[in-house]
Amino acid sequence: MKIVGISGSIVGSKTRIAVEHVLKYISNQYESVEVELIDLKDYELVFSDGRSVESYTGDTRLVLEKILDSDGVLIGTPTFQASIPGTLKNLFDLLPMDAFRNKTVGILATAGSAKHYLVPEQHLKPILTYMLGWVLPKYVFIEEKDFTNYVLTNQNVLDRLIILADQLMQSTRQIKENKIEPSSFSFKP
């Protein structure tokens, strides 16, 4: 099983720190699980122009294939201008519409203040749901005050990250073992 963690910005480091914390926990607690961090600042992605994944080359193709080959995804996003960063939105635009089919997607968000706690709910979840991801209902919101010298120090946040990691793993295993399709459910009025 493979879990990919995405740090969704080309600036800053707090989102990466939080994503790394979750991936390290998963790696230590779950046997036979491969984890990989995709920090967008480490790659040169082109702007989306509507081509298929196979048409892209270099870092762009590499990142897209890593995501598509994963079983579960953890998306870390900072909050910029009360929304997700353009670099993260560009990544979603590069991926095919069904990129998260049969994948559990967990979310963590960092922001300078509590004023932006609904950004993942209003900006990120609709995109991930549209892309057919099984989005975990609860995400972890991390504020500037939860860090001390670039170290996560708020125990409540650390505990919630562990819960997020466990939920991501449990859901990913269940989907993988049962081959659950989002489109396999029909709701009738």
Secondary structure, DSSP 4 states (H G I P E B T S, - for coil): -EEEEEE--SS-SHHHHHHHHHHHHHHHHSTT-EEEEEEGGGS-PPPP-S--GGG--HHHHHHHHHHHT-SEEEEEEE-BTTB--HHHHHHHHHS-TTTTTT-EEEEEEEESSGGGTTHIIIIIHHHHHHTT-EE-S--EEEEGGGEETTEE--HHHHHHHHHHHHHHHHHHHHHHHHT--GGG-----
